[in-house]
């Protein structure tokens, strides 16, 4: 036998016999659900740990876990932040199901930012991922007594506020439309009430919120920058409860309880402002009879049909309503806008390793304007409507690979500015030719596994597809934008299609018991776009699809970070650097004036963008004093051949420095104090530099795009929560929340404008003036629970 043959034969025999050897080591699976023992709520990302094997697993979004190991006797530890750990000694000779009902701690001396295991900051593969519970959000200072999850997220490094009082936000150099905001899997297209001063999310109705700003998993698609995944409460399966609050401008009430004990539950929550009632006595003269208010409602119900089947139904409905009536009664206007969503889910457990979730979603966002005077009426409407269905599988293998896979389909209807009206006997009908239709689909697969004890990998790939559909008329234009020819597409005909692969990879390398290095790379496509003149999410902004003329946005993002915990995981620290390369970015052309008749895509220009920076984070999670410091150093640029003479310019949301300091101190069982300090470099703006006259009219000459900056933004907020000690037999619990927004009354810029005066003979005098909206604002809220 040749010298090389003997080792080759031996190797082949080992490979052939290896599967038989592995099968001889009998594998068993321990699976089940982890839930709150008091309410029956699913515990998401809770931890199951096998002590003898140093092997762990986490529950999925519905509290289900599955972990495989050789047959034997083990110590199984169930844990979740804010709950007493549960330990079970189990002799596993065959696969079995074990549900764990967790008891919450009666006395919590630690207020933690995250609802995950203590060392997940270091051990997990996730980068730029932050989870906040509703209870943590409620301890932060607020404006007008309204807690707000989106404002809480803006306190994290890499996340920037769109401006004073706005719920819009930018993540790592991306625009506001590049954030995928989900409420129970339904896309939220407009996140703001009161023109963005408050978000649409009522904290009382929510369980938690997760922000992913880097290394987006393959199961998410359709946006370039981030995911904000918001989950509503499922409702208490054991007993009826209610909670609510009375604030300066709004009141809220949430009711939850069992449909059938331990089988099903419901949650119903409502909120309404009474700004219209408060200002009514002061609305005099031409504003008499005018008003503004917003309201929203959340509903969720679930029912366990069998041990393997469970159904969920949830929904959201919210509206802002502004009305104006002239004192003479000759003119009135009504402007409502808002979101409506409905989600239906079915969970099915095929086996102790295979979990299926199927979801159907209806989503409708509308903006409307109606006004009338004598025999003249005009109506303006816009919006977007979606029908979505998707199915996701979780497969937990015997070798503890966690595979995820799924498919999704969405049918879009885009309604741009539709104008209709009447002037005497003349009737103006809306132009339905501007309405656009589209199909969007996606499929993905990912694997979460540990190839070595010091290495963890989450790898996946997604394929996304988008097709503009008829009815649609495609026009050809000459250089003067006049129509020269057309092609007609019937209902259902495909006008233009796009698609592409989106690889995703997250890796964690352990460098010690309390430190790790993480890296991620991800590609994403975005097929629908929010185009605005101001970069914030106002109700007049338009969502538009990718079409024959508008190509999808796409981006590669690369991230690298070092994560280290100190003092038994009491102090979490991290440094992350990122680089984002973006293509097919969209802006309006220079000199654009909003037009409700012309197709807006004819006024778009396209270019590229880059964003890069470093994020520093220090988070104290245990003890009476908790909080975090976040600092971001970043650069964000755009370059368009048709803007700024083709030169690169800083984006509106290019912000060199961004700092957040958050602290919470629990003095005793009655008093909790919190503070927030924020500082940010001013947004980039364009200002006029010269003026000249054309026939007695002052005409400005502007600087290069975003050549100037607003003044830096900074403020300090303080709050105190007083919780009276309730009597032992009394089920009523209450608290008072006192808050001061902008303690030292900093006059932060809301916007700048140029005031010009003069004539041809005298010349022009121009002054830049600043508008600020929020001085120091104290507020008080009474919260109750029973």
DRENPABA-232141 format. One line per 2 residues: number of its first residue (from 1); for each residue x, y negated, z negated of C-alpha. Coordinates in steps of 0.05 Angstrom, whole numbers, plus 5000, padded with zeros to 4 digits. Layout:
NUM) X/Y/Z ~ ...
***
This chain:
1) 5000/5000/5000 ~ 5026/4932/5018
3) 5051/4890/4958 ~ 4995/4840/4967
5) 4940/4893/4973 ~ 4940/4916/4900
7) 4926/4847/4869 ~ 4876/4832/4924
9) 4837/4897/4911 ~ 4838/4883/4836
11) 4811/4813/4847 ~ 4755/4839/4892
13) 4736/4892/4839 ~ 4732/4837/4785
15) 4687/4794/4829 ~ 4642/4854/4846
17) 4636/4876/4774 ~ 4628/4806/4744
19) 4552/4800/4757 ~ 4542/4868/4724
21) 4583/4846/4664 ~ 4543/4782/4658
23) 4478/4820/4663 ~ 4501/4867/4608
25) 4504/4807/4561 ~ 4429/4801/4552
27) 4405/4729/4557 ~ 4343/4705/4520
29) 4307/4638/4525 ~ 4280/4594/4470
31) 4229/4544/4495 ~ 4171/4501/4470
33) 4148/4430/4456 ~ 4172/4379/4406
35) 4118/4332/4380 ~ 4103/4283/4325
37) 4072/4324/4269 ~ 4026/4267/4249
39) 3998/4247/4316 ~ 4016/4302/4366
41) 4053/4252/4411 ~ 4107/4284/4454
43) 4178/4268/4433 ~ 4219/4250/4495
45) 4294/4264/4496 ~ 4291/4298/4428
47) 4349/4346/4413 ~ 4351/4422/4404
49) 4418/4447/4378 ~ 4444/4518/4370
51) 4494/4512/4313 ~ 4534/4577/4324
53) 4543/4565/4399 ~ 4551/4489/4395
55) 4500/4487/4450 ~ 4447/4434/4458
57) 4388/4413/4502 ~ 4339/4355/4506
59) 4265/4353/4517 ~ 4237/4326/4582
61) 4186/4269/4591 ~ 4131/4313/4563
63) 4168/4340/4502 ~ 4184/4408/4534
65) 4252/4442/4523 ~ 4284/4507/4546
67) 4352/4535/4526 ~ 4382/4603/4541
69) 4434/4643/4502 ~ 4457/4714/4488
71) 4411/4754/4442 ~ 4429/4744/4369
73) 4414/4708/4304 ~ 4421/4633/4306
75) 4410/4569/4267 ~ 4367/4522/4309
77) 4366/4449/4291 ~ 4311/4403/4318
79) 4325/4328/4311 ~ 4299/4261/4333
81) 4316/4191/4310 ~ 4267/4168/4256
83) 4245/4239/4239 ~ 4268/4290/4188
85) 4310/4344/4220 ~ 4280/4413/4223
87) 4322/4476/4216 ~ 4300/4546/4236
89) 4339/4611/4227 ~ 4317/4655/4284
91) 4334/4727/4305 ~ 4327/4724/4381
93) 4322/4794/4411 ~ 4277/4771/4467
95) 4253/4705/4496 ~ 4203/4668/4453
97) 4165/4603/4447 ~ 4173/4558/4387
99) 4138/4490/4382 ~ 4168/4441/4333
101) 4123/4390/4298 ~ 4169/4337/4270
103) 4154/4297/4207 ~ 4171/4223/4209
105) 4213/4196/4152 ~ 4170/4162/4099
107) 4225/4113/4082 ~ 4269/4087/4138
109) 4329/4048/4115 ~ 4357/4048/4185
111) 4328/4013/4244 ~ 4359/4041/4308
113) 4358/4014/4378 ~ 4353/4082/4412
115) 4306/4141/4408 ~ 4359/4192/4425
117) 4408/4236/4388 ~ 4461/4198/4349
119) 4520/4214/4396 ~ 4483/4211/4462
121) 4517/4144/4475 ~ 4582/4184/4484
123) 4558/4254/4503 ~ 4506/4239/4557
125) 4522/4226/4630 ~ 4477/4165/4635
127) 4510/4099/4650 ~ 4477/4032/4640
129) 4417/4067/4609 ~ 4380/4035/4550
131) 4319/4060/4513 ~ 4279/4015/4467
133) 4220/4037/4424 ~ 4159/3993/4416
135) 4173/3988/4341 ~ 4242/3960/4353
137) 4216/3909/4402 ~ 4165/3885/4351
139) 4221/3864/4303 ~ 4250/3813/4351
141) 4233/3738/4352 ~ 4178/3721/4401
143) 4146/3661/4435 ~ 4075/3643/4415
145) 4071/3708/4375 ~ 4071/3754/4436
147) 4122/3811/4436 ~ 4150/3826/4504
149) 4189/3887/4528 ~ 4218/3851/4589
151) 4246/3794/4547 ~ 4276/3847/4501
153) 4311/3880/4561 ~ 4339/3812/4582
155) 4380/3814/4518 ~ 4421/3872/4546
157) 4487/3863/4584 ~ 4479/3862/4659
159) 4406/3839/4654 ~ 4392/3765/4666
161) 4330/3724/4656 ~ 4301/3691/4718
163) 4293/3627/4679 ~ 4262/3592/4620
165) 4199/3628/4599 ~ 4199/3676/4658
167) 4188/3751/4655 ~ 4226/3760/4721
169) 4296/3788/4714 ~ 4359/3803/4753
171) 4402/3866/4743 ~ 4474/3868/4764
173) 4468/3817/4819 ~ 4403/3843/4849
175) 4340/3804/4864 ~ 4275/3811/4825
177) 4245/3856/4878 ~ 4303/3905/4871
179) 4277/3929/4803 ~ 4230/3989/4803
181) 4181/3975/4746 ~ 4136/4035/4729
183) 4078/4041/4681 ~ 4061/4115/4674
185) 4090/4126/4744 ~ 4049/4069/4775
187) 4090/4014/4807 ~ 4078/3945/4776
189) 4087/3894/4832 ~ 4076/3831/4790
191) 4102/3836/4719 ~ 4081/3768/4693
193) 4022/3734/4660 ~ 4017/3658/4655
195) 4060/3649/4719 ~ 4113/3693/4688
197) 4117/3666/4617 ~ 4093/3733/4589
199) 4098/3803/4616 ~ 4037/3847/4632
201) 4058/3899/4580 ~ 4020/3900/4514
203) 4070/3929/4465 ~ 4016/3960/4421
205) 3997/4006/4479 ~ 4068/4030/4493
207) 4111/4087/4467 ~ 4178/4067/4495
209) 4214/4035/4554 ~ 4277/4059/4589
211) 4322/4014/4632 ~ 4369/4047/4682
213) 4416/3996/4713 ~ 4471/4042/4738
215) 4476/4113/4763 ~ 4402/4118/4780
217) 4380/4192/4779 ~ 4356/4224/4844
219) 4283/4228/4822 ~ 4278/4151/4827
221) 4278/4116/4894 ~ 4254/4055/4932
223) 4296/4001/4896 ~ 4369/3981/4896
225) 4384/3953/4827 ~ 4348/3985/4769
227) 4290/4025/4741 ~ 4246/4002/4683
229) 4205/4063/4663 ~ 4149/4046/4614
231) 4108/4100/4579 ~ 4041/4089/4546
233) 4021/4122/4481 ~ 3984/4188/4489
235) 3938/4177/4429 ~ 3934/4210/4361
237) 3910/4283/4364 ~ 3899/4288/4288
239) 3858/4228/4266 ~ 3830/4161/4286
241) 3873/4098/4279 ~ 3870/4026/4301
243) 3919/3969/4302 ~ 3920/3898/4328
245) 3942/3827/4318 ~ 3918/3756/4318
247) 3967/3705/4346 ~ 3968/3632/4365
249) 3944/3642/4436 ~ 3922/3715/4441
251) 3892/3772/4401 ~ 3897/3847/4414
253) 3866/3912/4390 ~ 3886/3985/4401
255) 3845/4045/4382 ~ 3868/4118/4386
257) 3844/4185/4362 ~ 3828/4257/4380
259) 3779/4277/4434 ~ 3782/4346/4402
261) 3831/4357/4345 ~ 3897/4387/4369
263) 3869/4394/4439 ~ 3862/4324/4467
265) 3868/4250/4450 ~ 3856/4180/4476
267) 3885/4110/4469 ~ 3849/4046/4488
269) 3882/3978/4482 ~ 3860/3908/4500
271) 3889/3837/4497 ~ 3861/3769/4514
273) 3886/3698/4508 ~ 3841/3641/4486
275) 3881/3584/4517 ~ 3817/3564/4555
277) 3779/3558/4489 ~ 3835/3519/4454
279) 3844/3467/4508 ~ 3770/3457/4523
281) 3761/3401/4471 ~ 3822/3365/4501
283) 3804/3374/4575 ~ 3776/3306/4590
285) 3762/3267/4654 ~ 3780/3303/4718
287) 3802/3366/4680 ~ 3737/3375/4642
289) 3710/3445/4656 ~ 3779/3472/4677
291) 3815/3528/4641 ~ 3863/3586/4643
293) 3865/3654/4609 ~ 3892/3724/4620
295) 3869/3792/4596 ~ 3891/3863/4604
297) 3869/3933/4583 ~ 3906/3999/4577
299) 3873/4067/4574 ~ 3903/4137/4567
301) 3873/4205/4553 ~ 3900/4276/4554
303) 3872/4345/4543 ~ 3905/4413/4534
305) 3865/4461/4577 ~ 3907/4522/4561
307) 3975/4533/4528 ~ 4005/4524/4598
309) 3961/4471/4628 ~ 3950/4399/4607
311) 3919/4340/4642 ~ 3930/4265/4633
313) 3893/4204/4657 ~ 3917/4132/4647
315) 3903/4064/4674 ~ 3917/3991/4670
317) 3876/3930/4690 ~ 3899/3859/4681
319) 3879/3791/4708 ~ 3901/3719/4704
321) 3845/3670/4718 ~ 3855/3595/4731
323) 3793/3552/4744 ~ 3786/3479/4761
325) 3722/3439/4764 ~ 3720/3365/4779
327) 3681/3321/4733 ~ 3636/3300/4791
329) 3621/3373/4808 ~ 3639/3363/4881
331) 3702/3405/4879 ~ 3719/3471/4845
333) 3774/3523/4851 ~ 3782/3593/4825
335) 3850/3629/4826 ~ 3850/3701/4799
337) 3908/3750/4807 ~ 3931/3814/4775
339) 3946/3889/4777 ~ 3902/3951/4774
341) 3932/4021/4767 ~ 3905/4091/4755
343) 3947/4153/4743 ~ 3924/4226/4739
345) 3974/4281/4719 ~ 3973/4356/4713
347) 4027/4394/4675 ~ 4035/4469/4686
349) 4084/4515/4653 ~ 4098/4573/4700
351) 4147/4606/4652 ~ 4194/4590/4596
353) 4242/4562/4648 ~ 4198/4530/4701
355) 4157/4466/4688 ~ 4114/4430/4739
357) 4085/4360/4737 ~ 4039/4335/4793
359) 4017/4262/4794 ~ 3968/4221/4835
361) 3970/4144/4830 ~ 3926/4088/4856
363) 3955/4018/4853 ~ 3926/3951/4873
365) 3956/3882/4866 ~ 3915/3821/4888
367) 3924/3746/4891 ~ 3865/3703/4911
369) 3849/3629/4918 ~ 3780/3601/4930
371) 3761/3528/4933 ~ 3701/3488/4956
373) 3677/3417/4964 ~ 3608/3401/4990
375) 3600/3441/5054 ~ 3673/3460/5059
377) 3701/3526/5032 ~ 3768/3560/5039
379) 3793/3627/5013 ~ 3864/3654/5012
381) 3883/3725/4992 ~ 3944/3770/4992
383) 3966/3834/4959 ~ 3988/3906/4966
385) 3951/3972/4956 ~ 3983/4041/4947
387) 3959/4113/4946 ~ 4013/4158/4918
389) 4021/4232/4904 ~ 4082/4269/4879
391) 4104/4334/4848 ~ 4165/4347/4804
393) 4195/4412/4781 ~ 4241/4425/4721
395) 4279/4491/4725 ~ 4321/4511/4665
397) 4367/4569/4687 ~ 4394/4624/4642
399) 4463/4591/4648 ~ 4436/4524/4624
401) 4436/4488/4690 ~ 4377/4440/4689
403) 4352/4433/4761 ~ 4302/4380/4780
405) 4268/4375/4847 ~ 4208/4341/4877
407) 4172/4308/4934 ~ 4132/4244/4938
409) 4088/4208/4988 ~ 4058/4137/4987
411) 4011/4103/5036 ~ 4019/4027/5034
413) 3972/3972/5056 ~ 4004/3903/5057
415) 3959/3842/5059 ~ 3996/3777/5071
417) 3963/3709/5066 ~ 3894/3719/5094
419) 3856/3654/5106 ~ 3781/3649/5114
421) 3732/3593/5104 ~ 3675/3550/5127
423) 3668/3478/5148 ~ 3595/3462/5161
425) 3572/3511/5214 ~ 3643/3530/5234
427) 3668/3596/5204 ~ 3741/3616/5200
429) 3752/3692/5198 ~ 3815/3723/5168
431) 3869/3747/5217 ~ 3870/3822/5205
433) 3928/3828/5254 ~ 3974/3806/5198
435) 3956/3866/5155 ~ 4009/3920/5157
437) 4006/3994/5141 ~ 4063/4042/5124
439) 4080/4113/5101 ~ 4136/4125/5051
441) 4162/4193/5030 ~ 4219/4223/4992
443) 4248/4290/4969 ~ 4303/4303/4919
445) 4342/4356/4881 ~ 4390/4347/4823
447) 4429/4390/4774 ~ 4450/4373/4703
449) 4504/4420/4677 ~ 4569/4427/4637
451) 4624/4460/4679 ~ 4671/4452/4619
453) 4662/4433/4546 ~ 4696/4367/4560
455) 4658/4352/4624 ~ 4585/4340/4640
457) 4557/4328/4710 ~ 4490/4304/4737
459) 4492/4310/4813 ~ 4435/4300/4861
461) 4414/4278/4930 ~ 4351/4244/4955
463) 4324/4237/5025 ~ 4277/4178/5036
465) 4235/4162/5097 ~ 4192/4102/5117
467) 4147/4090/5176 ~ 4108/4029/5196
469) 4040/4051/5223 ~ 3985/4021/5265
471) 3939/3988/5278 ~ 3991/3937/5297
473) 4008/3892/5356 ~ 4081/3882/5369
475) 4097/3816/5404 ~ 4159/3796/5442
477) 4182/3724/5435 ~ 4226/3677/5475
479) 4280/3632/5444 ~ 4226/3582/5425
481) 4187/3636/5386 ~ 4131/3636/5437
483) 4096/3702/5453 ~ 4115/3731/5520
485) 4090/3803/5517 ~ 4058/3853/5469
487) 4052/3927/5454 ~ 3990/3953/5419
489) 3993/4011/5369 ~ 3929/4045/5348
491) 3909/4069/5278 ~ 3959/4119/5252
493) 4010/4108/5309 ~ 4081/4102/5284
495) 4112/4035/5303 ~ 4181/4043/5273
497) 4213/4094/5226 ~ 4274/4092/5180
499) 4306/4143/5135 ~ 4370/4164/5102
501) 4406/4207/5050 ~ 4418/4178/4981
503) 4472/4216/4942 ~ 4475/4206/4867
505) 4531/4229/4820 ~ 4543/4216/4746
507) 4602/4247/4708 ~ 4624/4246/4635
509) 4693/4265/4611 ~ 4701/4273/4536
511) 4766/4243/4510 ~ 4755/4260/4437
513) 4701/4275/4386 ~ 4674/4204/4391
515) 4695/4177/4458 ~ 4685/4190/4532
517) 4696/4162/4602 ~ 4637/4159/4650
519) 4635/4147/4724 ~ 4577/4142/4774
521) 4564/4129/4847 ~ 4496/4120/4879
523) 4467/4100/4945 ~ 4397/4072/4952
525) 4349/4048/5005 ~ 4293/3997/4995
527) 4237/3994/5045 ~ 4192/3940/5016
529) 4214/3870/4998 ~ 4191/3810/4958
531) 4210/3746/4995 ~ 4204/3680/4959
533) 4233/3610/4960 ~ 4250/3609/4887
535) 4274/3679/4867 ~ 4222/3688/4812
537) 4161/3733/4812 ~ 4105/3683/4822
539) 4037/3707/4847 ~ 4045/3669/4912
541) 4107/3710/4932 ~ 4096/3761/4987
543) 4111/3836/4988 ~ 4128/3856/5059
545) 4147/3923/5089 ~ 4204/3944/5134
547) 4180/3937/5205 ~ 4206/3935/5276
549) 4239/3868/5259 ~ 4255/3879/5185
551) 4305/3934/5168 ~ 4308/3967/5099
553) 4357/3941/5047 ~ 4411/3989/5026
555) 4466/3990/4974 ~ 4523/4030/4946
557) 4538/4020/4872 ~ 4600/4044/4836
559) 4608/4044/4760 ~ 4662/4063/4711
561) 4658/4059/4636 ~ 4691/4075/4570
563) 4646/4094/4511 ~ 4667/4102/4439
565) 4631/4110/4373 ~ 4658/4091/4305
567) 4642/4107/4232 ~ 4600/4170/4243
569) 4563/4141/4303 ~ 4543/4079/4264
571) 4577/4033/4314 ~ 4569/4044/4389
573) 4616/4007/4437 ~ 4624/4009/4512
575) 4658/3973/4570 ~ 4629/3983/4640
577) 4653/3955/4706 ~ 4612/3958/4770
579) 4614/3940/4843 ~ 4553/3935/4888
581) 4555/3929/4963 ~ 4488/3909/4994
583) 4464/3906/5067 ~ 4402/3877/5102
585) 4388/3826/5047 ~ 4329/3780/5064
587) 4318/3706/5058 ~ 4275/3653/5092
589) 4308/3613/5147 ~ 4333/3543/5133
591) 4277/3491/5134 ~ 4222/3543/5125
593) 4153/3516/5106 ~ 4101/3566/5081
595) 4050/3582/5135 ~ 3989/3625/5124
597) 3976/3637/5198 ~ 4044/3655/5226
599) 4072/3725/5211 ~ 4123/3712/5155
601) 4173/3763/5183 ~ 4187/3715/5241
603) 4219/3667/5191 ~ 4265/3718/5157
605) 4340/3719/5165 ~ 4385/3777/5145
607) 4454/3784/5114 ~ 4496/3821/5064
609) 4514/3815/4991 ~ 4565/3835/4939
611) 4561/3838/4864 ~ 4613/3858/4814
613) 4629/3848/4741 ~ 4643/3876/4672
615) 4596/3889/4614 ~ 4616/3893/4541
617) 4569/3922/4488 ~ 4575/3931/4413
619) 4515/3961/4377 ~ 4507/3974/4302
621) 4453/4027/4294 ~ 4452/4044/4219
623) 4445/4008/4154 ~ 4403/3951/4130
625) 4436/3905/4181 ~ 4431/3928/4253
627) 4438/3893/4320 ~ 4482/3885/4381
629) 4527/3838/4419 ~ 4527/3840/4495
631) 4571/3801/4542 ~ 4572/3802/4618
633) 4624/3771/4664 ~ 4598/3775/4736
635) 4600/3749/4807 ~ 4544/3752/4859
637) 4550/3729/4931 ~ 4509/3729/4995
639) 4530/3718/5067 ~ 4481/3705/5124
641) 4500/3687/5196 ~ 4441/3640/5199
643) 4450/3606/5132 ~ 4505/3560/5104
645) 4541/3560/5171 ~ 4555/3633/5162
647) 4598/3621/5100 ~ 4593/3663/5037
649) 4556/3628/4980 ~ 4538/3646/4908
651) 4468/3674/4900 ~ 4417/3636/4859
653) 4427/3687/4803 ~ 4503/3686/4804
655) 4517/3676/4731 ~ 4589/3677/4709
657) 4578/3686/4634 ~ 4519/3717/4598
659) 4519/3729/4522 ~ 4466/3758/4476
661) 4473/3766/4401 ~ 4416/3803/4365
663) 4413/3818/4290 ~ 4361/3850/4245
665) 4366/3853/4169 ~ 4319/3894/4126
667) 4321/3859/4059 ~ 4272/3907/4025
669) 4207/3944/4038 ~ 4171/3877/4047
671) 4217/3831/4086 ~ 4254/3841/4152
673) 4292/3783/4185 ~ 4315/3779/4257
675) 4354/3730/4300 ~ 4371/3723/4373
677) 4422/3678/4405 ~ 4431/3674/4481
679) 4478/3636/4526 ~ 4482/3637/4602
681) 4517/3598/4656 ~ 4470/3555/4696
683) 4437/3582/4760 ~ 4466/3561/4826
685) 4425/3507/4863 ~ 4426/3464/4925
687) 4422/3388/4917 ~ 4419/3329/4966
689) 4486/3292/4973 ~ 4467/3236/5021
691) 4405/3199/5045 ~ 4388/3163/5109
693) 4327/3129/5138 ~ 4285/3150/5198
695) 4231/3099/5212 ~ 4228/3074/5140
697) 4226/3146/5114 ~ 4280/3170/5066
699) 4311/3235/5092 ~ 4359/3276/5047
701) 4422/3310/5071 ~ 4435/3372/5029
703) 4499/3404/5003 ~ 4522/3473/5021
705) 4477/3528/4995 ~ 4480/3535/4919
707) 4541/3490/4914 ~ 4518/3461/4847
709) 4495/3492/4781 ~ 4443/3477/4729
711) 4469/3462/4659 ~ 4483/3523/4616
713) 4424/3555/4581 ~ 4427/3571/4507
715) 4380/3577/4448 ~ 4372/3608/4379
717) 4308/3644/4356 ~ 4292/3667/4285
719) 4237/3711/4257 ~ 4214/3742/4192
721) 4164/3799/4182 ~ 4129/3804/4115
723) 4095/3870/4100 ~ 4054/3870/4035
725) 4058/3933/3995 ~ 3993/3972/4007
727) 3955/4008/3954 ~ 3965/4083/3952
729) 3893/4100/3969 ~ 3883/4042/4016
731) 3891/4060/4090 ~ 3894/3987/4113
733) 3964/3963/4128 ~ 3981/3892/4149
735) 4040/3846/4162 ~ 4054/3774/4178
737) 4105/3756/4232 ~ 4135/3686/4229
739) 4177/3664/4288 ~ 4214/3602/4310
741) 4233/3598/4384 ~ 4290/3551/4404
743) 4308/3532/4332 ~ 4352/3472/4349
745) 4304/3449/4405 ~ 4354/3455/4462
747) 4327/3419/4524 ~ 4342/3476/4573
749) 4331/3461/4647 ~ 4269/3491/4677
751) 4284/3458/4743 ~ 4317/3395/4771
753) 4290/3345/4821 ~ 4316/3283/4855
755) 4278/3218/4845 ~ 4292/3169/4902
757) 4274/3096/4908 ~ 4295/3042/4957
759) 4287/3012/5026 ~ 4328/3001/5089
761) 4348/2932/5064 ~ 4362/2950/4991
763) 4391/3020/5002 ~ 4372/3084/4965
765) 4379/3097/4891 ~ 4376/3171/4874
767) 4373/3202/4805 ~ 4375/3276/4787
769) 4323/3289/4734 ~ 4313/3351/4691
771) 4247/3383/4671 ~ 4246/3423/4607
773) 4185/3459/4580 ~ 4198/3491/4513
775) 4224/3451/4453 ~ 4225/3483/4384
777) 4162/3527/4378 ~ 4141/3559/4313
779) 4089/3614/4314 ~ 4053/3661/4266
781) 4019/3728/4279 ~ 3977/3771/4234
783) 3984/3846/4250 ~ 3941/3901/4221
785) 3935/3977/4224 ~ 3884/4025/4195
***
